[in-house]
Amino acid sequence: MSQPKKVCIVGSGNWGSAIAKIIGNNAVENPSKFDPEVNMWVFEEQVNGQKLTEIINTQHENVKYLQGITLPEKVIAVPDVVEASQGADIFIFVLPHQFVKGICEKLKGKIKSTAVAVTLIKGFEVAEGGGIRLISDVIRDSLNIPCAVLMGANIANEVALENYCEATIGCSDTAVLGTELKALFQTAYFRIVVVKDETTVEVCGALKNIVATAAGFTDGLGFKDNTKAAVIRLGLMEMIKFCEVFYPGSKLETFFESCGIADLITTCYGGRNRRVAEAFAKTGKTIAELEQEMLNGQKLQGPPTAYEVNYMLKAKTMEERFPLFTAVHRICTGDLPVKNLMDCLKNHPEHIKPSAVARMSVCYNP
């Protein structure tokens, strides 16, 4: 028999802690498959005069990022990521995408060559030459290990409270690794579907936060559900077009998994990106100010992802083909008044003939 696999969770925020509850319980319940002791790397902070790692290891609660939720006793908070990684066979990456490259640099050459990874991270990395990289590729290239993807309609607090939901694992090796990961993540309330289309699963998880930011803007402007439904539909069309153009192997059916339309809907009605974008439209404060005021140390993904996507679209002179993505970026950076989002929606290429695309210039000029 093979030895039980040891799991290391890289990240401990809101979503990381919710996932730690699932994985910690599943590891204990399946000792033949997984080592019951799960290390969780925690960025060390002081909370009420105590180290956050000490609080988690003694009170079994992440009091800063997931209050009121008891974590399994065998989830061990470790402040050093290299120490947390020792002996790990499966790495669960769940931290803001801005920090992935630096963490991988610390782990490079210090983990098992047979290890595998799963990313739950939404976003891209800006690459030289006007391109972007998938976070899974950053992990694969940095650590030289396989990397699957998990995305879905999963508001962290609802998952932690064991509200029923679904998630999608994208894994090219569905037979072996996919089956193992499903056993690691699935519970009676957190149901998993495994698909081969890793790339589309991941791209959906990143792009939906841009659309959710647009949905928040419409909320802040005082528009209701009809308008938000239009944002969701037009955003979905841009997500599909983005995959068609830049990831031509993508499969349309993946958009109908939890990682696609379901995640898009839930994020446009809940979640931090929508909430902060609403406040942005109402208050006139900057995204950075609102992130600091409203999120208790958590990070937004919508505005930086809009920047990353725009970085590539602008380099390839393709901004006009993705007017919603482009407008969100320009609004977030203060280059376009938030009220102009409505002009972009009304003049979206979905509503006009191809020959009239030039009319969309109203989206780009305040």
N, C-alpha and C positions, 0 to 999 in steps of 0.2 A: 504494500500500500504506500501511496505517496504521503509525504509529511504534510500536516496542516499548513496552509498558507498564512503568512503573517502580513497584516495590513497596516499601512501607515497613511493617515489622513494628513494632507498638507494644506493646512488652513483651518481656522476655527471661528469664523464669523457666524453670522446668522444662519446661512445655508450650510456651512461646514459643520456647525454644531447639530443642526437637525439631521444631517446625514450621519454624523457620529452616533447619534442615538440608534438609528436603523442598523448601521453596520455593527456597532457594539453588541446589540441584542442578537443579531443574526450570527455573529461569531461565537457567542456563548451557546447558542442553541444548536450550532453545527460544529462541534469540536473536532470531528473527523475531517472536516474540510478547511476550517479556519482556526488559527491560533486565537483563543478567547481574549488575549490581551492585545488591545489595539492602541498604538501610539498615535497621538494627535499633536502635530506641531502647532504651537500657539505663539503668536507674536506677543512677547511679554509686555504687559502694561500694569500700572498700579491702579487698583480699584479700591477706594476707601482705605488706602494705606496698606493694602495687601497685594501681593503678586497674583495676577490672574490665574497663573498655573496652579498656585497653591490653593486658591479658592475652588477651582475645578476639581482638583485631586482630593480635596477634603469634603467639600459640600456637594460635589457631583452636579454642578450647575454652572453654566457660563452666564454669570450674573450681568455681564455687560451686553452681550449680543443675543442671548436667548433666555431671558428671564422666565422663571417659573417652570422650566422643563428639566426634569431629572435625567441626567446622562447615566449610562451604564457604569458601574463601578470599575470595570476593567478597561474603560477608555481612559488612558493615561495622558495627561497634558505634559508636553515636553517643550521647553523654550528654545532648544537648539535643534535646527532642522536636520543636521547631520546625525546627531544622536538619535533623534526620532526615527530616522530611516534605517538604523542598524538592523540587518537581518530581514528587512521587508521584502516580500514577494509581490505585493500589489500596492501601488501608490494611487491614492485618490487625491487629485489636485482640485482644490475648491477654495480659491482665494482670488482677489481682484487681479484681472489679467495684466495690469501694469507691473506686477511684481513677479511674474512667472519666470522671466528670463534670469533675473538675479538669483532666485531660489535654485533654478536648475544649474546655474554656475557653481553654487555651493555643493550641490549633490554630485556633480560630474566626477566620475571615476571612483565614487565612494559607495556605490550601490551594487547589488547583484547583477551580473550580466543577464541572468535569466528572469529578471523582474519584468513586470508589465505595469502599465499605468492606465488610469481612466481620468479624463478631464470633465469636470462639471462647470468649466469656466466659460463665460460669455464674453466674446470680444476677439479682436485681432491684434497682431503686432505690425507696426509700420516697418516696411522693409526698404532697403535702398533701391533707388531707381523708380520710385513711384508705385511700388506694389505693397501688398499686405500679406501676412502669413497667418495661417491658422495656428491657434494655440497648441493644438495637438501636434502640429509639425515642429513647433518650437521645442516641445517636450521630447518628441522622437529624435530630432536632430541633436539636441543637447545631451540626452542621456543614452541614446542608441538603444532604446527599448520600444516595443509596440505600445500604442496608445489608442484606446477606445474612447468613446464619447457618451456621456449621459446628459440628456436635456429633456425638459417636459414642462407641463403646466403645473409648476410646483412653487407656490408661495411658501417660503420656509416655515413661517409660524404655523400655517395650516397643516403642513406635513408633520411638524413636531407635535401638534395636537392630535395627530392620527386621523385627520379628516381624509376620506377616501380620495385618491388621485392616481394618475398614471404617469409613467415616464418612458422615454425611448432610449435604448442603448444602441448606438451605432458601432458595429464591430465587424471588421472584415472576416474574422474567424468566428462565425456564429456557432459552429458546432462545438468547439472546445472552450475557447476563452469566453465567448458569449454566454454559454451555459453556466460557466463558473461565476461570471459577473451577475447573472440573473439570480443565482443562489445567494450571492452576497448582498444584493440590494432589495430583492422582492420581499414584501410582507403582505399580510392580509389587507392592509390599507394602502400600500404603495406598490402598484402593479406595474410590471415591466414587460415591454415588447422589445425584442432584439431584432434589428435589421442590419443588413450589410452596408447600407449607404452612409458610412461614417461622415463623409464631408457635408452632405446636406443636413444631417442632424445637427452638426456643429454650427454651420452657417445660419441655420434658422435660429439657434439659440442666441447668436450675436445680433442679427439684424432686427429681431423682434423688439429689442430694447430701444432702437431708433424709432420704431413705429409707436411704441408705448409713450415715448417722449412727445411725439406729435399729438397723441391722444390726450395727454396731460395738458398740452397747450390749449386744445379745444375746450377742455373742462374749465381752465382758467379764464378763457374768453367768454364763458357763459353758454356755450353750446351744449346740446343734450345728446341723447343716445343715437338719434339718426345720423348726426354728424360723426360721432365716434364710429359707428358702423361703416361709414364711408372711409374713414381713416384706416380702419382695419382692412377693408377690402383693397383699397388702393395700396396700402402698405404690403399686403400679401402679394399683390401683383408685382410690386417692385422686388420683393424677396425672390419670387420665382424667376423674374427676369434676370436678377443678379446672378443666380445660380446657372441659368441658361448661358449667360455671357461668359462668366469667369470660371465656372465649374461644370463644363458641359457633360460630365458623366452623371450628374445628379438625376435622381428619379422623381417624377412628379408625385408619385404616391406617398413619398416620404413626408410631403407637406400635410398629409392627412393623418399623420401619426400625432402623438401628444407633443412631440418636439416642434410641430408646425403650427397648424391652425389653433390647436387647443392652448398652447403656450402663448401664442399671440393674443388670444382673447383674454386670458386671465391676466396677462401683464398690462394690457390696455385698460383694464378695470381695477387692478390692484397693483401693489408693488411700488417700490421707491422711485423708479424713473417717472412713472405717471404722476405720482404725488408731488415730487419736486418740480416737475414741469408745470403743473397746475399753479403752484406757488409762484413760480417764475413769471407766469403770465399775469397773475394778480398783483404781485408786489413790485415788480420792476427790479428786484434784487438780482445779483448775478448768480449763475449756477454754483460757483465756488462758495459764495456766501451761504446759499441755501443748503448745500451739502453739509457744510460745517454746522449750521444751526439745527438741521432736521434729522440727521442720520446717525448721531451718536457714534461717530467713528467709522460707519460703513461708507462704502464708495459707490457712486453712480457708475453705471456701465453705458447708458444710452448716449450721453454727450461725447465721451471719448471714442465710442465706437463710431458715432457719426463723423467725428474728425478723421478717424482711420480710414473709413470708407471714402470720404470725400478726398482724402489725400490721393487715393488711387484713381478715383473718378476724374479728378482735376488733371492729373498727370496724363490720363488717356483721353482727355477732352470728351468725357461722357457724362458730365453733370446733368445735361438736359434730358438724358434718358432716364434719370432717377430723380425727378423733381422733389418728391417728398423727402428722400434722404438728404438731398442737397439743402432744402429749406430748413430742415431741423438743424443741420450743422451751422448754417448761417445765422439762425436765430440764437442758438446757444452761444455763439461767439460775439453776438451783438451787431452783426453785419446786416441783419434784416429785422424789421419790427415784427413782433410776434403776430400782430394782426394780419400781416401779409401771408401767413400760412393759408388763410381761406382762399386767397387768390390762386395759390398753387393748387389747392384741391379742385377749385372750380375749373381751372384750365389744365388739369392733368391730361396727359396724352390718352388715357383711357376714354376720355370724353370727346376728343376731337379727331378729325381725320389726320392721317400722317402728313399730308401736305400743309397742314396748318400748325405744325409743331413750333414754328417761329413765334406763334402767339404766346407761347409759354414764357417769353421774356419777362412778362409781368411778375413771374415768380422770383426773379433775380434782381429786380430793381426796386428798392424801397420807394 
